[in-house]
Amino acid sequence: MLSQTPTLAEITGNPKLAFTESFGIFGPPKLDPAVAERLVKGFVSAGQDQEVIDGAEAAGLPLAISGPEVLVDNLKRNESVLNRILG
């Protein structure tokens, strides 16, 4: 864990350079939609499990688990931040 590592926003003093770390679970392109939906529901339900929430908090990790539409939004936001950095 890198809890002592400053964020890019802290290093630069620019809060606009804050990133949201996002992780996705990807399956094969021809994955049965019913199977994909069950996997999404299982993953999202972990974010509502109190034991998971407590474990993340104890580790100092802000945890927010949501569906694929939020991952896409976060990736677009991070791309915008990178574009500001890279010019």
LINSUL-V970270 format. One record per backbone hydrogen bond with DSSP energy under -0.5 kcal/mol. CO is the residue of the C=O (numbers start at 1). NH is the residue of the N-H. E is the energy in kcal/mol with one decimal. If there is no record, write none. Layout:
CO|NH|E  CO|NH|E
This chain:
2|5|-1.7  4|6|-0.5  7|11|-2.4  8|12|-2.4  9|13|-1.5  9|14|-0.7  13|15|-0.6  14|17|-2.0  15|18|-1.1  19|21|-0.6  24|26|-0.6  28|31|-2.0  32|35|-0.5  32|36|-2.5  33|37|-2.5  34|38|-2.0  35|39|-2.4  36|40|-2.5  37|41|-2.6  38|42|-2.4  39|43|-2.5  40|44|-2.9  41|45|-2.3  42|46|-1.0  43|46|-0.6  43|47|-0.7  44|47|-1.0  45|48|-1.5  46|49|-1.2  48|50|-0.6  49|53|-2.5  50|54|-2.9  51|55|-2.2  52|56|-2.3  53|57|-2.5  54|58|-2.5  55|59|-1.4  56|61|-2.9  57|60|-1.4  60|62|-0.6  61|63|-0.5  64|66|-0.5  67|70|-1.1  67|71|-1.1  68|72|-2.0  69|73|-1.6  70|74|-2.6  71|75|-2.6  72|76|-2.2  73|77|-2.2  74|78|-2.7  75|79|-2.1  76|80|-1.9  77|81|-2.1  78|82|-2.6  79|83|-2.2  80|84|-1.7  81|85|-1.8  82|86|-3.0  83|87|-1.5
